[in-house]
Amino acid sequence: MKAARFHGVKDIRIEEIPLPTTAAGLALIDVEWCGICGTDLHEYLAGPVLISPTNKPHALTGEHMPIVMGHEFCGRIRQLPDGYRGVLAVGQPVMVDPRIYCGICNTCNEISTNFCPKIGFLGLNGQGGGLAETAAVDVNMCYALPETVDLRLAALIEPLSVARHAVRVSGITDLSRIRVLILGGGPIGQAVALTLKNWGALEVIASEPADLRREQIKHLVDAVIDPRAQNVVAECKNLTCGSGIDLVFDCAGVLPAMNAAFDALKNRGIYVNVAVAWQSPPIIPLTAFMLKEITIKGTLTYEDEDFAAVVHDFSIGRFGNLESMVTARIGLDEVVDGGFERLICDKDRHIKILVIPRRHLLSL
């Protein structure tokens, strides 16, 4: 089969590799769509960072680079493990939770699986990823989807799960009186906006410098600010009738945006960081942080319940039309120039690029 494998910085190769085989508990998934994530881009530019290097195989999979990339993917069951007695069937559409965790340590059992000290991801740490025609996946991490759903959009379930967990991490259970500022209108920013909308946030404002992303996210929020032309703090005060912001979701990881958001926050406001600042780590504005008694929370992935809840909500159409989040669809052979390079060199004109490894389905 064909697969996109990471060999090093700016070295992703489309290669012919053996079709995976089912080991104990693994199902074979014929991949239909796979998203390119910001994490994938960072690995391409500076990796291996999260990808397991040759001299350090992953603790659970024992695998290392070259790695088949892609962790946002859906597809159909090609083969189930021997002796499987669950609800899945061959041909069933499924969404894959790409996390790899041990499930037996105290952290997994007493706190949460997303804190497993051995956590990894398909597409980064082994067992194959979604940028291949077929992937081997733990059958328990395959979530059944109804035939009525649009598999052309199902890969978005993964970033939507990141967003749902971020909203939960805020600790605010009743958003009906909460005014929110989202920094960044990319895939995660839009996913957070969708989640907040579904959870009944009182007012949601987005700050985004790119024209296309502002145009995309404006349908999901109450107001959009262009930080290049507007004063974010003044606009937030004006849009909230002077009351300021209760809650910030940083989906950008840019220092000027963080500084403005801290100034826009109310006393004892909450700042949730969802972005990883790959280029330059942000410096927390300590004066505002201390004077306002701001709470900073961080989040990077999600828990089992987040993924299951998003699969359910997606299946019943709760997110509405997600097609606007997808700015390009490409075949596997185009993944470097038409995917990774385009997202890096033309990032302001793209939100999410989806890849279809099985070329004959691209026209569907």
C-alpha positions in Angstrom: 0.0 0.0 0.0 1.0 3.7 -0.3 1.8 5.7 2.8 3.3 9.0 3.8 6.2 8.3 6.1 8.3 10.8 8.2 12.0 10.4 7.8 13.2 13.7 9.2 12.9 17.5 8.8 11.1 18.3 5.6 11.5 14.7 4.6 8.1 13.0 4.1 8.1 10.3 1.5 5.2 8.6 -0.3 6.3 5.0 -0.2 5.1 1.5 -1.0 5.0 -0.4 2.3 3.5 -3.8 3.3 -0.2 -3.8 4.2 -0.4 -4.0 8.0 -1.6 -7.3 9.6 -3.9 -7.7 12.5 -2.2 -8.5 15.7 -4.1 -9.2 19.0 -6.9 -6.7 19.4 -6.1 -4.7 16.2 -8.6 -4.0 13.4 -7.6 -3.0 9.9 -9.2 0.3 8.7 -9.3 1.3 5.1 -8.7 5.1 5.6 -11.1 7.4 3.8 -10.0 10.9 5.1 -7.2 12.2 7.2 -6.6 15.7 8.4 -3.2 17.5 8.5 -2.8 18.9 12.0 -0.6 21.7 13.3 1.4 19.1 15.2 2.1 17.3 11.9 3.4 20.6 10.5 5.7 21.2 13.4 7.2 17.7 13.1 7.7 18.4 9.4 9.5 21.6 10.2 11.5 20.7 13.3 10.9 17.0 14.1 11.2 14.5 15.5 9.7 16.2 18.5 6.8 14.0 19.4 7.6 11.4 16.8 9.6 8.5 18.3 13.2 8.8 17.0 15.2 5.8 15.8 17.2 5.6 19.0 14.1 5.8 21.3 11.2 3.5 20.3 7.9 4.3 21.8 7.4 2.6 25.2 4.1 0.9 24.2 4.4 0.3 20.5 8.2 -0.3 20.3 8.1 1.6 17.0 10.1 4.5 15.7 10.7 6.6 12.7 10.2 6.3 9.8 6.6 6.6 10.9 3.4 6.7 8.9 1.9 10.1 9.7 -1.7 11.3 10.3 -3.7 11.1 13.5 -7.0 12.7 12.4 -8.6 10.0 10.4 -11.8 8.0 9.7 -12.5 5.0 7.4 -14.2 1.7 7.1 -13.5 -1.6 8.8 -11.6 -3.9 6.5 -10.8 -6.7 9.0 -11.6 -7.3 12.6 -9.3 -9.1 15.1 -9.7 -12.9 15.5 -12.4 -13.7 18.1 -13.9 -10.2 18.1 -17.4 -10.2 19.5 -18.3 -6.5 19.6 -20.7 -4.3 17.7 -18.4 -3.4 14.8 -18.7 -5.1 11.5 -16.7 -5.3 8.3 -17.5 -2.3 6.1 -18.7 -0.2 9.0 -17.7 3.5 9.0 -15.6 4.4 12.0 -13.8 7.3 13.5 -10.5 6.5 15.2 -9.4 7.9 18.6 -5.7 8.0 17.8 -4.4 8.0 21.4 -2.1 5.2 22.6 -2.1 4.7 26.4 -1.4 1.7 28.7 -4.8 1.7 30.4 -3.4 -0.2 33.4 -1.3 2.4 35.4 -2.7 4.3 38.4 -2.8 7.5 36.3 -5.0 5.9 33.6 -7.3 4.2 36.2 -7.5 6.9 38.9 -7.1 10.2 37.0 -7.5 10.0 33.2 -6.1 8.2 30.2 -4.8 11.4 28.6 -2.3 11.8 31.5 -0.8 8.3 30.9 3.0 8.6 31.3 3.4 6.5 28.2 0.8 8.3 26.1 1.4 8.4 22.3 -0.6 8.8 19.1 -1.1 6.9 16.0 0.7 8.8 13.2 3.4 9.9 15.7 4.4 6.8 17.7 3.6 3.7 15.8 0.9 1.2 14.7 0.6 3.2 11.5 -1.3 6.5 10.9 -4.0 7.9 8.7 -1.8 9.0 5.8 -1.9 5.5 4.4 -4.4 3.5 2.5 -4.9 1.1 5.5 -4.1 1.4 9.2 -4.0 -1.1 12.1 -5.9 0.3 15.0 -6.8 -1.0 18.5 -10.4 -2.1 17.9 -11.5 -0.5 21.2 -10.4 2.9 19.8 -12.7 2.6 16.8 -16.0 4.5 17.2 -18.9 3.3 15.0 -20.5 6.0 12.8 -24.0 5.7 11.2 -24.0 5.2 7.5 -26.0 8.5 7.3 -23.0 10.7 8.4 -20.7 12.4 5.9 -17.4 10.6 6.1 -15.9 13.5 4.1 -16.1 15.5 7.4 -15.7 12.9 10.1 -12.0 13.4 10.5 -12.9 16.8 12.1 -14.1 14.8 15.1 -10.5 14.7 16.4 -10.0 18.5 16.6 -13.5 19.0 17.9 -12.6 16.6 20.7 -9.6 18.8 21.6 -11.9 21.8 21.7 -14.5 20.0 23.9 -11.9 19.1 26.4 -10.5 22.6 26.4 -14.0 24.0 27.3 -14.3 21.4 30.1 -10.8 22.3 31.4 -12.0 25.9 31.9 -14.0 24.5 34.8 -17.1 26.6 34.0 -20.1 24.4 33.7 -22.7 27.2 33.1 -21.5 29.4 30.2 -24.8 31.3 29.9 -23.3 34.3 31.7 -19.8 34.0 30.3 -18.2 36.3 27.8 -15.4 34.5 25.9 -12.4 35.6 23.7 -10.9 33.1 21.3 -7.4 33.9 20.1 -6.9 32.5 16.6 -9.5 31.4 14.0 -7.8 28.3 12.7 -9.1 24.7 13.0 -9.0 24.6 16.8 -10.3 28.2 17.2 -13.2 27.3 15.0 -13.8 24.0 16.9 -13.8 25.9 20.2 -16.3 28.4 18.8 -18.6 25.6 17.7 -18.4 23.9 21.1 -19.1 27.2 22.9 -22.1 27.8 20.7 -23.4 24.3 21.4 -22.9 24.9 25.2 -24.7 28.2 25.2 -22.0 30.8 25.9 -23.4 34.3 26.4 -21.0 36.0 24.1 -18.1 34.8 22.0 -15.5 37.1 20.4 -12.7 36.0 18.1 -9.4 37.7 17.4 -7.8 36.7 14.1 -5.5 38.6 11.7 -6.0 36.6 8.5 -8.8 37.7 6.3 -10.0 34.2 5.3 -10.0 32.9 8.8 -12.0 36.0 10.1 -14.5 35.4 7.3 -14.7 31.7 8.2 -15.2 32.2 12.0 -17.6 35.1 11.9 -20.5 32.8 11.3 -19.7 31.0 14.6 -19.2 33.9 16.9 -20.8 37.2 17.9 -18.0 39.4 16.8 -14.6 39.2 15.1 -11.6 41.5 15.8 -8.7 42.2 13.4 -5.8 42.7 15.8 -3.8 44.3 13.0 -6.2 47.1 12.6 -8.1 47.2 15.9 -7.2 47.5 19.5 -8.2 44.1 21.0 -8.6 45.4 24.5 -10.7 48.4 23.6 -12.9 46.3 21.2 -13.5 43.7 23.9 -14.5 46.4 26.4 -16.8 48.0 23.8 -18.4 44.7 22.7 -19.1 43.7 26.3 -20.5 47.1 27.4 -17.4 47.7 29.5 -17.5 44.5 31.5 -14.6 42.7 29.9 -13.8 39.1 29.2 -14.5 36.2 31.6 -12.7 33.5 29.7 -10.0 33.3 27.1 -9.1 30.3 24.8 -5.6 30.8 23.3 -5.6 28.9 20.0 -2.8 30.9 18.5 0.2 30.8 20.8 1.4 34.3 19.8 2.9 36.6 22.4 1.1 39.9 21.4 -2.2 38.1 21.4 -1.6 36.8 24.9 -0.6 40.2 26.2 -3.8 41.8 24.8 -6.0 38.9 26.2 -4.6 39.3 29.7 -5.4 43.0 29.5 -8.9 42.2 28.3 -9.6 39.7 31.0 -11.6 40.6 34.1 -10.2 40.2 37.6 -10.1 36.5 38.4 -10.6 35.7 34.7 -9.6 32.3 33.3 -7.0 31.8 30.5 -7.0 28.4 28.8 -4.0 27.7 26.6 -4.8 25.3 23.8 -2.0 26.3 21.4 1.6 25.2 21.4 3.9 28.2 20.6 6.4 26.3 18.4 8.3 29.4 17.1 8.9 31.2 20.4 7.6 30.2 23.8 5.2 33.0 25.2 6.2 35.0 28.3 3.3 35.3 30.8 2.5 38.9 31.5 3.2 38.7 35.2 1.8 42.1 36.2 -1.7 41.4 34.9 -1.5 37.8 36.0 -0.8 38.8 39.6 -2.8 42.0 39.9 -5.9 40.4 38.4 -5.4 37.0 40.1 -5.8 35.3 36.7 -6.0 31.5 36.5 -4.0 29.9 33.7 -4.9 26.4 32.5 -3.3 24.3 29.9 -4.6 21.5 27.7 -3.3 19.5 24.7 -5.4 16.5 24.1 -8.7 15.0 25.4 -10.3 12.2 27.5 -12.3 9.2 26.4 -15.6 10.9 27.3 -14.8 13.9 25.1 -14.2 11.7 22.1 -17.3 9.7 22.7 -19.4 12.8 23.2 -18.2 14.4 20.0 -18.8 11.3 18.0 -22.3 11.3 19.3 -22.9 15.0 18.6 -21.4 14.7 15.1 -23.5 11.7 14.4 -26.8 13.5 15.2 -25.7 16.6 13.3 -25.3 18.9 16.3 -22.3 20.8 14.7 -24.2 21.7 11.6 -22.4 22.2 8.3 -18.6 21.8 8.9 -17.7 22.0 5.2 -16.5 25.6 5.5 -13.6 24.4 7.8 -12.2 22.3 4.9 -10.3 24.6 2.5 -8.8 21.8 0.3 -9.0 18.1 -0.4 -6.1 16.3 -1.9 -4.8 12.8 -2.7 -1.9 11.1 -0.9 0.5 11.8 -3.7 0.0 15.6 -3.2 0.5 15.5 0.6 3.8 17.3 0.7 3.4 20.1 -1.8 -0.4 20.3 -1.8 -0.7 19.8 2.0 2.2 20.5 4.3 3.9 23.1 2.1 0.7 24.8 1.3 -0.3 25.1 5.0 3.1 26.5 5.8 3.6 28.9 2.9 0.0 29.9 2.4 -1.4 29.4 5.9 -3.6 32.5 6.0 -5.7 31.1 3.2 -6.3 27.6 4.7 -8.0 26.2 7.7 -8.0 22.4 7.3 -6.7 20.3 4.4 -8.0 16.8 4.3 -6.2 13.9 2.5 -7.8 10.9 0.9 -5.2 8.1 0.7 -7.4 5.9 -1.5 -7.4 8.0 -4.7 -10.5 6.5 -6.3 -12.6 8.1 -3.6 -11.3 11.7 -4.2 -14.2 12.5 -6.6 -16.9 11.4 -4.2 
